[in-house]
Amino acid sequence: MKVLFVASECVPFSKTGGLADVVGALPKEIKKSGVDVRVITPLYSAIPEKWRSKMEHLLYFYVNLGWRRQYVGIEKLTVNDITYYFVDNEYYFGRSYIYGLGGDEGERFAFLARAVMEALPKIDFVPDVLHCHDWQTGLIPALLEIQYRVLKPYQKIKTVFTVHNLQYQGIFPIDQIEELVSLGGLAYTPDHLEFYGQCSFMKGGLTFAQKITTVSPTYSEEIKTAYYGERLDGLMRERAQDLTGILNGIDTEEYDPKTDPLIESRFGPDSMDKKLANKISLQREMGLQEGADIPLIGMVGRLSSQKGLDLIERVLDGLMATGCQLAVLGMGEDRYVDLFNWAQWKYAGRIASRIEMNHTLAHRIYAGADMFLMPSMFEPCGLSQMISMRYGTLPVVRETGGLRDTVLSYNEITGTGNGFTFLNYNAHDMLHVVERAVDCYRNHPDVWKRLMERAMRGEYGWDQSAQHYVDLYKELTKPVRKIRPGKDATAEPAEAAPEPAADTPAPAAPAVEAPAAPIEEAPVVPAAEVAAETPAPAAPAAETPAAPIEVTPAAPAKKPRAKKAAASTEAASPVAEAAAAPAKKPRAKKSAEPVTEAGAEAPVKPARKPRAKKTEA
């Protein structure tokens, strides 16, 4: 089986969020199941030179994008036994950023969709499954079904579309997108790409892909509701049978405290005391007051409203009143950048923020913090909470999406749990849980160590989730059994059906004249032969309509013709005599015989009487 991942970012080449981690880690695990899985992604100028220098130029071609004729270069690189293809175009991807600053996002990723579709036969890798990720690839299933499906290389391709975050949908003016890809007006209806008067790339993927997945079971249920559905909840409910929630995993080789080269001191579940050196090193690096007994809370990720930062802003003073420290790393919305810069000034030595994407520092925060705070408004899956638990840093999270699926709140009575959780999106609920965690850290060190060890020994890899994807691919690509008419293609009904059509082009006339006769008995061969060999049967039929009625039900079509003749001879019935009579004789003589014997006064009834005699015979 061949599978091609299409995504706008992929670790270790490009990254802004969890999407890149998934696309970087999942193929490696799927590969273990014997699937030939590859990845195609844009060649951003931000990709480090150490990777660009190793790429092989595979080929180039041009695509039409509206009135534009755009260059497409394909670069190839194999890393850890996974083949990666990179779509090269300096105009669209030769920028210092990945998303958001050029004002032409719709055009950039419409180009990516067109380039990928045109590249498939050219790179000599036409996949069985085209696995598209998030809105940036949402046009690909639409292009496949509307424009490419009729072409031979694309006819057997199946599509899977994964929603990593439904909030980001890629919404652009319809006329702009149509001018680029020429899908036709019917593509922009409410049942397809149209979304409140505009074109939604996300909706394209959700509508045209054969299967849809999300990154956690809870999130797959949440997006069917109005609160989480981002105005697409109706479509999610409509496609519920094709929707599956598969929990993300993490790259357990990269995020392994026992082997991580980026942290100060390596440790594991059996050597948790070495974790303290990472805490002291992190405090020193970020300018925080050094102290082993000071609870240190870490945060790594996008600075956006989705991440629940409003809650932190509301009760920041209360958080600091617990005596904890806060180390923040990330980039995002200006209002939250300003918030943490101000907080760092107000609580110098207790709050430290780094407004950047720093992979090394992220590892150090995961390893050095005591707690990891994720009060998300919604969280499709989340990876940070699993990474933090891998490093013995207990998560404090809101029960939503993948956070609910991975973090079990500590229960003082049973002793179960691997973190601390709260349910309502409420600042004081969050503050209460943080206070509870700080109290456990300070006053119950034995409990804290048990929770740390339990968290570190948890299973957060991709093995189980990858198998779910493999099963989904197999289900999608399994051969469809074609159902033929009847159980046996050589059965008698299959042979009998075409005979009347070949002999008599219009056998339906007798059935119309005598609706009482069964439909299956209408196309009888003897009648067809008589009609075929008699040049002008129409006039006699009009004069004596009883004749065709009696001949038509002479024998069921299911019986062989030879047996019909024999049975009719032995029964000596009027209908049999008529059917057995030579076709060269005038039709009037044939019709006269049954009229005389059956009675001419009631011409309709004789059509039913011979049937009863035949059944008895």
C-alpha positions as CSV (number, residue, x, y, z in Angstrom):
1,M,0.0,0.0,0.0
2,K,1.2,3.5,-0.9
3,V,0.3,6.6,1.2
4,L,1.3,10.2,0.6
5,F,1.0,12.8,3.3
6,V,0.4,16.3,2.2
7,A,0.9,19.0,4.8
8,S,2.0,22.7,5.0
9,E,4.7,22.0,7.7
10,C,6.7,19.0,8.9
11,V,9.4,18.4,11.5
12,P,12.4,18.7,11.3
13,F,12.1,21.0,8.3
14,S,9.4,23.5,9.2
15,K,7.2,24.1,12.3
16,T,4.8,26.5,13.8
17,G,2.7,24.0,15.9
18,G,1.6,20.5,16.6
19,L,0.7,19.8,13.0
20,A,4.4,19.6,12.1
21,D,5.1,17.2,14.9
22,V,2.4,14.9,13.8
23,V,3.4,14.9,10.1
24,G,7.0,14.4,11.2
25,A,6.4,11.5,13.6
26,L,3.4,9.5,12.3
27,P,4.9,8.4,9.0
28,K,7.8,6.7,10.7
29,E,5.5,4.6,12.8
30,I,3.2,3.8,9.9
31,K,6.2,2.6,7.9
32,K,6.8,-0.1,10.5
33,S,3.5,-1.8,9.3
34,G,4.9,-2.2,5.8
35,V,3.2,0.8,4.2
36,D,5.2,2.8,1.7
37,V,4.4,6.2,3.2
38,R,5.9,9.5,1.9
39,V,5.4,13.2,2.6
40,I,5.1,16.2,0.3
41,T,5.4,19.8,1.8
42,P,6.5,23.3,0.6
43,L,10.1,24.2,0.3
44,Y,10.2,27.2,2.5
45,S,13.3,29.4,2.6
46,A,13.1,29.0,6.4
47,I,14.1,25.3,6.1
48,P,17.6,25.0,7.5
49,E,20.5,24.9,5.1
50,K,21.7,21.6,6.5
51,W,18.6,20.0,5.0
52,R,18.4,22.0,1.8
53,S,22.0,21.1,0.9
54,K,21.2,17.4,1.0
55,M,18.1,17.6,-1.3
56,E,18.1,16.1,-4.7
57,H,16.5,18.0,-7.6
58,L,14.0,15.6,-9.0
59,L,12.2,17.5,-11.8
60,Y,10.4,20.6,-12.7
61,F,7.3,21.6,-14.6
62,Y,4.7,24.4,-14.9
63,V,1.1,24.7,-13.8
64,N,-1.6,27.1,-14.8
65,L,-3.1,29.1,-12.0
66,G,-5.7,31.3,-13.6
67,W,-3.8,33.6,-16.0
68,R,-0.5,32.7,-14.2
69,R,2.0,30.1,-15.5
70,Q,3.9,29.1,-12.4
71,Y,7.1,27.1,-12.0
72,V,7.0,23.9,-9.8
73,G,10.2,22.3,-8.7
74,I,10.3,19.0,-6.9
75,E,13.1,18.3,-4.5
76,K,13.6,15.0,-2.9
77,L,15.2,13.9,0.4
78,T,15.2,10.7,2.4
79,V,15.6,11.0,6.2
80,N,15.2,8.0,8.6
81,D,13.9,5.8,5.8
82,I,11.1,8.3,4.9
83,T,11.0,10.0,1.5
84,Y,10.1,13.6,1.5
85,Y,9.2,15.7,-1.5
86,F,9.4,19.5,-1.4
87,V,7.4,21.8,-3.7
88,D,9.7,24.6,-4.8
89,N,8.4,28.0,-5.9
90,E,10.3,31.1,-4.7
91,Y,7.4,33.5,-5.3
92,Y,5.1,31.6,-2.9
93,F,7.4,29.9,-0.5
94,G,10.7,31.8,-0.6
95,R,9.8,34.0,2.4
96,S,11.1,34.3,5.9
97,Y,7.8,33.1,7.4
98,I,5.5,30.2,6.8
99,Y,2.1,31.7,7.2
100,G,0.1,34.9,7.4
101,L,2.0,38.0,6.4
102,G,1.7,38.2,2.7
103,G,-2.0,38.6,2.3
104,D,-2.1,35.9,-0.4
105,E,-2.6,32.7,1.6
106,G,-5.4,31.6,-0.6
107,E,-3.3,31.8,-3.7
108,R,-0.3,30.2,-2.0
109,F,-2.1,27.1,-1.0
110,A,-4.3,26.9,-4.1
111,F,-0.9,26.7,-5.9
112,L,0.2,23.9,-3.5
113,A,-2.9,21.9,-4.2
114,R,-2.5,22.3,-8.0
115,A,1.2,21.5,-7.8
116,V,0.6,18.3,-5.8
117,M,-2.1,17.0,-8.1
118,E,0.1,17.6,-11.2
119,A,3.1,16.1,-9.5
120,L,1.7,12.7,-8.6
121,P,2.2,11.0,-12.0
122,K,5.5,12.8,-12.6
123,I,7.2,11.7,-9.4
124,D,6.3,8.1,-10.2
125,F,4.4,7.8,-6.9
126,V,0.6,7.6,-7.4
127,P,-0.6,6.7,-3.9
128,D,-3.5,4.5,-2.9
129,V,-4.3,7.0,-0.2
130,L,-3.8,10.7,-0.3
131,H,-3.7,11.9,3.3
132,C,-4.3,15.6,3.6
133,H,-3.8,17.7,6.8
134,D,-5.7,20.8,7.8
135,W,-7.1,23.7,5.7
136,Q,-3.9,24.3,3.7
137,T,-4.6,21.1,1.8
138,G,-8.4,21.2,1.8
139,L,-8.6,22.0,-1.9
140,I,-6.9,18.8,-2.9
141,P,-9.8,16.4,-2.4
142,A,-12.0,18.9,-4.2
143,L,-9.7,19.1,-7.2
144,L,-9.4,15.3,-7.3
145,E,-13.2,14.8,-7.4
146,I,-14.1,17.7,-9.7
147,Q,-11.2,17.8,-12.2
148,Y,-8.8,14.8,-11.9
149,R,-10.9,11.8,-11.1
150,V,-11.7,11.0,-14.7
151,L,-8.0,10.8,-15.6
152,K,-6.5,7.3,-15.4
153,P,-3.7,7.9,-12.9
154,Y,-6.1,9.4,-10.4
155,Q,-9.1,7.0,-10.7
156,K,-8.2,4.7,-7.8
157,I,-6.9,7.3,-5.3
158,K,-8.7,7.5,-2.0
159,T,-8.5,10.5,0.3
160,V,-8.3,11.0,4.0
161,F,-8.6,14.5,5.6
162,T,-7.3,15.2,9.1
163,V,-8.6,18.1,11.1
164,H,-5.9,19.4,13.4
165,N,-7.8,22.6,14.4
166,L,-11.2,23.4,13.1
167,Q,-10.9,27.0,14.0
168,Y,-8.5,27.8,11.2
169,Q,-10.5,27.2,8.0
170,G,-8.8,29.0,5.2
171,I,-11.7,31.3,4.1
172,F,-11.3,33.4,1.0
173,P,-13.5,35.2,-1.6
174,I,-15.1,32.8,-4.0
175,D,-14.2,34.8,-7.1
176,Q,-10.6,34.9,-6.0
177,I,-10.3,31.1,-5.7
178,E,-12.4,30.3,-8.8
179,E,-10.1,32.6,-10.8
180,L,-7.2,30.4,-9.6
181,V,-8.5,26.9,-9.9
182,S,-11.6,27.0,-12.2
183,L,-13.7,24.5,-10.4
184,G,-17.0,25.8,-11.8
185,G,-20.0,27.5,-10.2
186,L,-21.5,24.2,-8.9
187,A,-18.5,23.8,-6.6
188,Y,-19.5,26.8,-4.6
189,T,-22.8,25.7,-3.3
190,P,-23.6,25.2,0.4
191,D,-23.2,21.5,-0.1
192,H,-19.6,21.9,-1.3
193,L,-17.1,24.8,-0.8
194,E,-19.4,27.8,-0.1
195,F,-19.2,29.0,3.5
196,Y,-21.4,32.0,4.3
197,G,-20.8,33.6,1.0
198,Q,-17.1,32.7,0.7
199,C,-14.9,29.7,-0.1
200,S,-13.7,27.5,2.7
201,F,-10.6,25.3,2.1
202,M,-11.4,23.4,5.3
203,K,-14.9,22.7,4.0
204,G,-13.5,21.4,0.8
205,G,-11.6,18.7,2.6
206,L,-14.5,17.9,4.9
207,T,-16.9,17.6,2.0
208,F,-14.9,15.8,-0.7
209,A,-12.6,13.4,1.3
210,Q,-13.8,9.8,1.7
211,K,-12.8,9.7,5.3
212,I,-12.3,12.4,8.0
213,T,-10.2,12.1,11.1
214,T,-9.5,14.3,14.1
215,V,-6.6,14.2,16.5
216,S,-8.5,12.9,19.5
217,P,-11.7,10.9,20.2
218,T,-13.1,13.7,22.5
219,Y,-12.5,16.4,19.9
220,S,-14.3,14.3,17.2
221,E,-17.4,14.4,19.4
222,E,-17.0,18.1,20.4
223,I,-17.0,19.4,16.9
224,K,-20.4,18.0,16.3
225,T,-21.7,20.6,18.7
226,A,-22.4,24.3,18.1
227,Y,-19.9,25.4,20.8
228,Y,-16.9,23.7,19.3
229,G,-18.1,23.2,15.7
230,E,-17.0,26.6,14.3
231,R,-20.3,26.8,12.3
232,L,-19.4,23.4,10.7
233,D,-21.1,21.3,13.3
234,G,-24.0,20.5,10.9
235,L,-21.6,19.1,8.3
236,M,-19.7,17.1,11.1
237,R,-23.0,15.5,12.2
238,E,-23.9,14.8,8.5
239,R,-20.6,13.0,8.0
240,A,-20.5,11.3,11.4
241,Q,-20.2,7.8,9.8
242,D,-17.0,8.9,8.1
243,L,-15.5,10.7,11.1
244,T,-13.0,9.1,13.4
245,G,-11.0,10.5,16.3
246,I,-7.5,9.0,16.6
247,L,-5.4,10.3,19.4
248,N,-2.0,11.9,18.5
249,G,1.2,10.6,19.9
250,I,4.6,12.1,20.3
251,D,8.0,11.1,19.0
252,T,9.3,9.2,22.0
253,E,12.8,9.1,20.5
254,E,13.1,12.8,20.3
255,Y,11.4,13.4,23.6
256,D,13.2,11.0,25.9
257,P,14.7,12.4,29.1
258,K,17.1,9.5,29.3
259,T,18.8,10.3,26.0
260,D,17.8,14.0,25.3
261,P,21.0,15.9,24.3
262,L,19.4,19.3,24.7
263,I,18.8,19.1,28.5
264,E,21.2,19.8,31.3
265,S,21.0,16.4,33.0
266,R,19.5,13.2,31.6
267,F,17.1,11.2,33.9
268,G,14.4,8.6,33.9
269,P,11.7,7.1,36.1
270,D,14.4,5.3,38.1
271,S,16.6,8.4,38.5
272,M,14.1,11.3,39.0
273,D,16.5,13.0,41.5
274,K,18.6,14.1,38.5
275,K,15.6,16.2,37.2
276,L,16.5,18.9,39.8
277,A,19.6,19.9,37.9
278,N,17.5,20.7,34.9
279,K,15.3,23.0,37.1
280,I,18.2,25.0,38.5
281,S,19.7,25.3,35.0
282,L,16.4,26.6,33.6
283,Q,16.0,29.1,36.4
284,R,19.5,30.4,35.7
285,E,19.0,30.5,31.9
286,M,15.7,32.5,32.1
287,G,16.7,34.9,34.9
288,L,14.5,33.4,37.5
289,Q,15.3,33.2,41.2
290,E,17.1,29.9,41.8
291,G,15.6,27.6,44.4
292,A,14.8,23.9,44.4
293,D,11.8,24.3,46.6
294,I,10.1,27.0,44.4
295,P,7.3,25.5,42.3
296,L,8.1,26.2,38.7
297,I,5.3,26.3,36.1
298,G,6.2,26.0,32.4
299,M,4.2,27.1,29.3
300,V,5.2,26.4,25.7
301,G,3.1,27.1,22.6
302,R,1.2,29.6,20.6
303,L,0.1,32.8,22.4
304,S,-3.5,32.8,21.4
305,S,-7.0,33.0,23.0
306,Q,-7.4,29.3,22.3
307,K,-4.8,28.5,24.8
308,G,-6.8,30.0,27.7
309,L,-4.4,32.9,28.3
310,D,-7.4,35.2,29.2
311,L,-7.7,33.1,32.3
312,I,-4.1,33.7,33.3
313,E,-4.5,37.4,32.7
314,R,-7.6,37.5,34.9
315,V,-5.9,35.8,38.0
316,L,-2.2,36.5,37.4
317,D,-1.8,38.1,40.8
318,G,-3.5,35.1,42.4
319,L,-1.1,32.8,40.6
320,M,1.8,34.7,41.9
321,A,0.3,34.6,45.4
322,T,0.9,30.9,45.5
323,G,4.6,31.5,45.5
324,C,5.2,29.8,42.1
325,Q,7.4,30.9,39.2
326,L,6.2,31.0,35.5
327,A,8.4,30.3,32.5
328,V,6.7,31.1,29.1
329,L,8.0,30.4,25.6
330,G,6.0,31.1,22.4
331,M,4.9,33.6,19.7
332,G,1.4,34.8,18.8
333,E,-1.1,37.6,19.2
334,D,0.2,41.0,20.2
335,R,-2.1,41.3,23.2
336,Y,-0.6,38.2,24.9
337,V,2.9,39.2,23.9
338,D,2.4,42.5,25.7
339,L,0.8,40.7,28.6
340,F,3.8,38.5,29.3
341,N,6.3,41.2,28.6
342,W,4.5,43.3,31.2
343,A,4.2,40.4,33.6
344,Q,8.0,39.8,33.3
345,W,8.6,43.4,34.3
346,K,6.1,43.4,37.2
347,Y,7.3,40.1,38.6
348,A,11.0,40.2,37.8
349,G,12.7,37.1,38.9
350,R,9.4,35.2,39.2
351,I,8.0,35.4,35.6
352,A,10.2,35.0,32.5
353,S,8.9,35.1,28.9
354,R,10.7,34.4,25.7
355,I,8.8,35.6,22.6
356,E,10.3,33.2,20.1
357,M,10.3,29.7,18.7
358,N,13.2,28.0,20.4
359,H,13.3,24.2,20.1
360,T,16.2,23.8,22.5
361,L,14.6,26.0,25.2
362,A,11.3,24.1,24.8
363,H,13.1,20.9,25.7
364,R,14.7,22.6,28.7
365,I,11.3,23.9,30.0
366,Y,9.7,20.4,29.6
367,A,12.6,18.9,31.6
368,G,13.1,21.7,34.2
369,A,9.6,22.7,35.2
370,D,7.6,21.1,38.0
371,M,4.2,21.7,36.4
372,F,3.0,22.5,32.9
373,L,0.0,24.8,32.5
374,M,-2.5,24.3,29.7
375,P,-5.9,26.0,30.5
376,S,-7.1,25.8,26.9
377,M,-10.5,27.0,25.8
378,F,-10.4,24.1,23.4
379,E,-7.6,21.7,22.5
380,P,-8.0,19.2,19.6
381,C,-5.3,17.1,21.0
382,G,-2.3,18.9,22.4
383,L,1.2,17.4,22.5
384,S,2.8,19.5,25.2
385,Q,0.9,17.8,28.0
386,M,2.2,14.4,26.9
387,I,5.7,15.7,26.4
388,S,5.7,17.2,29.8
389,M,4.5,14.0,31.4
390,R,7.3,12.1,29.6
391,Y,9.7,14.4,31.5
392,G,8.0,14.1,34.8
393,T,6.5,17.5,34.7
394,L,2.9,17.2,35.9
395,P,0.2,18.9,33.7
396,V,-2.4,21.3,34.9
397,V,-5.1,21.3,32.2
398,R,-8.7,22.0,31.4
399,E,-10.8,18.9,30.5
400,T,-11.3,19.5,26.8
401,G,-10.3,17.6,23.6
402,G,-7.1,15.6,23.8
403,L,-6.3,17.0,27.2
404,R,-9.3,15.1,28.6
405,D,-8.2,12.0,26.8
406,T,-4.6,12.0,28.2
407,V,-4.6,13.6,31.6
408,L,-6.4,12.0,34.6
409,S,-6.8,14.2,37.6
410,Y,-5.2,13.1,40.8
411,N,-7.7,11.6,43.3
412,E,-6.7,11.9,46.9
413,I,-8.9,9.0,48.0
414,T,-7.9,6.4,45.4
415,G,-4.4,7.8,44.6
416,T,-5.0,7.5,40.9
417,G,-4.1,10.2,38.3
418,N,-1.2,11.6,36.4
419,G,-1.9,15.4,36.7
420,F,-4.5,18.0,37.7
421,T,-7.6,19.1,35.8
422,F,-10.5,21.5,35.9
423,L,-13.7,21.4,33.9
424,N,-15.2,24.8,33.4
425,Y,-13.6,27.6,31.4
426,N,-13.3,29.8,34.5
427,A,-10.3,31.7,35.8
428,H,-11.0,30.9,39.4
429,D,-11.5,27.2,38.7
430,M,-8.1,27.2,37.1
431,L,-6.5,29.1,40.1
432,H,-8.0,26.6,42.5
433,V,-6.4,23.7,40.7
434,V,-3.1,25.4,40.5
435,E,-3.3,26.0,44.3
436,R,-4.1,22.3,44.8
437,A,-1.1,21.2,42.7
438,V,1.2,23.6,44.5
439,D,0.0,22.3,47.9
440,C,0.7,18.7,46.8
441,Y,4.1,19.7,45.6
442,R,5.1,21.3,48.9
443,N,3.3,19.3,51.5
444,H,3.1,15.8,50.0
445,P,6.4,15.1,48.3
446,D,5.9,11.3,48.4
447,V,2.6,11.6,46.5
448,W,4.2,14.0,44.1
449,K,7.0,11.6,43.3
450,R,4.5,8.8,42.7
451,L,2.6,11.0,40.3
452,M,5.8,11.9,38.5
453,E,6.8,8.3,38.1
454,R,3.4,7.3,36.9
455,A,3.4,10.1,34.3
456,M,6.9,9.2,33.1
457,R,6.0,5.5,32.6
458,G,2.9,6.4,30.6
459,E,2.5,5.3,26.9
460,Y,2.6,8.4,24.7
461,G,4.0,6.9,21.5
462,W,2.5,6.5,18.0
463,D,2.3,2.7,17.9
464,Q,-1.4,2.2,18.7
465,S,-2.5,5.4,16.9
466,A,-0.5,4.5,13.8
467,Q,-2.2,1.1,13.7
468,H,-5.6,2.8,13.7
469,Y,-4.5,4.8,10.7
470,V,-3.3,1.7,8.9
471,D,-6.6,0.0,9.6
472,L,-8.4,3.0,8.2
473,Y,-6.3,2.9,5.0
474,K,-7.0,-0.8,4.6
475,E,-10.8,-0.3,5.0
476,L,-10.7,2.5,2.5
477,T,-8.8,0.7,-0.2
478,K,-10.2,-2.8,0.2
479,P,-11.7,-4.1,-3.1
480,V,-15.4,-3.5,-3.5
481,R,-17.3,-6.7,-4.5
482,K,-19.3,-6.2,-7.6
483,I,-22.8,-7.7,-7.3
484,R,-24.1,-9.4,-10.5
485,P,-27.7,-10.0,-11.3
486,G,-28.6,-13.5,-9.9
487,K,-26.3,-15.8,-7.9
488,D,-24.9,-17.4,-11.0
489,A,-24.0,-15.6,-14.2
490,T,-24.8,-18.8,-16.2
491,A,-28.2,-19.3,-14.7
492,E,-31.2,-19.7,-16.9
493,P,-32.9,-16.3,-16.2
494,A,-29.8,-14.6,-17.4
495,E,-30.0,-16.5,-20.7
496,A,-33.7,-16.1,-21.2
497,A,-33.8,-12.3,-20.7
498,P,-32.0,-11.2,-23.9
499,E,-33.8,-13.6,-26.2
500,P,-37.1,-11.6,-26.6
501,A,-35.1,-8.5,-27.2
502,A,-33.2,-10.1,-30.0
503,D,-36.1,-11.7,-31.7
504,T,-38.8,-9.0,-31.1
505,P,-37.8,-5.5,-30.5
506,A,-41.2,-4.6,-29.0
507,P,-42.6,-7.4,-26.9
508,A,-44.5,-5.1,-24.6
509,A,-47.6,-4.7,-26.7
510,P,-49.4,-7.9,-25.6
511,A,-48.7,-7.0,-22.0
512,V,-50.4,-3.7,-22.4
513,E,-53.4,-5.3,-24.2
514,A,-53.8,-7.9,-21.5
515,P,-52.5,-6.6,-18.1
516,A,-53.9,-9.6,-16.4
517,A,-51.1,-11.7,-17.7
518,P,-48.0,-11.9,-15.5
519,I,-45.1,-9.6,-16.6
520,E,-42.5,-12.4,-16.5
521,E,-44.6,-14.5,-18.9
522,A,-44.9,-11.8,-21.5
523,P,-41.6,-12.3,-23.4
524,V,-42.4,-15.9,-24.6
525,V,-40.2,-17.2,-27.4
526,P,-43.0,-19.1,-29.4
527,A,-44.9,-15.9,-29.6
528,A,-41.8,-14.1,-30.7
529,E,-41.2,-16.6,-33.4
530,V,-44.7,-16.4,-34.7
531,A,-44.5,-12.6,-34.7
532,A,-41.1,-12.6,-36.4
533,E,-42.0,-15.0,-39.2
534,T,-45.4,-13.5,-40.0
535,P,-45.0,-10.5,-42.2
536,A,-48.1,-8.7,-41.2
537,P,-49.4,-9.8,-37.8
538,A,-50.9,-6.5,-36.8
539,A,-54.3,-6.9,-38.6
540,P,-55.1,-10.3,-37.3
541,A,-54.2,-9.2,-33.8
542,A,-56.6,-6.4,-34.0
543,E,-59.4,-8.6,-35.3
544,T,-58.9,-11.4,-32.8
545,P,-57.2,-10.0,-29.7
546,A,-57.7,-13.2,-27.8
547,A,-55.1,-15.0,-29.8
548,P,-52.0,-13.1,-28.5
549,I,-53.4,-13.4,-25.0
550,E,-53.6,-17.1,-25.2
551,V,-50.2,-17.6,-26.8
552,T,-48.3,-15.3,-24.5
553,P,-48.7,-17.3,-21.3
554,A,-48.0,-20.6,-23.0
555,A,-45.1,-21.4,-20.8
556,P,-43.1,-19.7,-18.1
557,A,-39.9,-18.1,-19.3
558,K,-37.9,-19.9,-16.7
559,K,-38.4,-23.4,-18.3
560,P,-36.2,-24.5,-21.2
561,R,-37.8,-24.2,-24.6
562,A,-37.5,-27.9,-25.3
563,K,-39.5,-28.9,-22.3
564,K,-42.1,-26.4,-23.2
565,A,-42.8,-28.1,-26.5
566,A,-43.0,-31.5,-25.0
567,A,-45.3,-30.5,-22.2
568,S,-47.6,-28.7,-24.5
569,T,-47.8,-31.8,-26.8
570,E,-48.7,-34.1,-23.9
571,A,-51.2,-31.8,-22.5
572,A,-52.9,-31.3,-25.8
573,S,-54.2,-27.9,-24.6
574,P,-55.4,-25.4,-27.1
575,V,-52.6,-23.0,-26.2
576,A,-50.0,-25.8,-26.7
577,E,-51.4,-26.7,-30.1
578,A,-51.2,-23.1,-31.1
579,A,-47.7,-22.8,-29.9
580,A,-46.6,-26.0,-31.6
581,A,-48.3,-25.2,-34.9
582,P,-45.9,-24.4,-37.7
583,A,-45.1,-20.8,-38.0
584,K,-45.9,-20.8,-41.7
585,K,-49.6,-21.4,-41.3
586,P,-51.8,-18.4,-41.3
587,R,-52.3,-16.9,-37.9
588,A,-56.1,-16.9,-38.3
589,K,-56.2,-20.8,-38.1
590,K,-54.2,-20.8,-34.9
591,S,-56.5,-18.3,-33.3
592,A,-59.6,-20.1,-34.4
593,E,-58.6,-23.3,-32.6
594,P,-58.5,-21.9,-29.1
595,V,-61.6,-19.7,-29.7
596,T,-63.6,-22.8,-30.7
597,E,-62.6,-24.9,-27.7
598,A,-62.4,-22.3,-25.0
599,G,-65.5,-20.4,-26.1
600,A,-65.6,-17.2,-28.2
601,E,-68.1,-15.4,-26.0
602,A,-65.6,-14.4,-23.4
603,P,-62.2,-13.8,-25.1
604,V,-60.4,-12.5,-22.0
605,K,-61.0,-15.5,-19.7
606,P,-59.4,-18.1,-21.9
607,A,-56.0,-16.5,-21.2
608,R,-56.3,-17.5,-17.6
609,K,-57.8,-21.0,-18.0
610,P,-55.0,-22.6,-20.0
611,R,-52.6,-21.6,-17.2
612,A,-54.5,-23.6,-14.7
613,K,-54.5,-26.6,-17.0
614,K,-50.7,-26.3,-17.5
615,T,-50.1,-26.1,-13.8
616,E,-52.1,-29.3,-13.2
617,A,-50.3,-31.0,-16.1
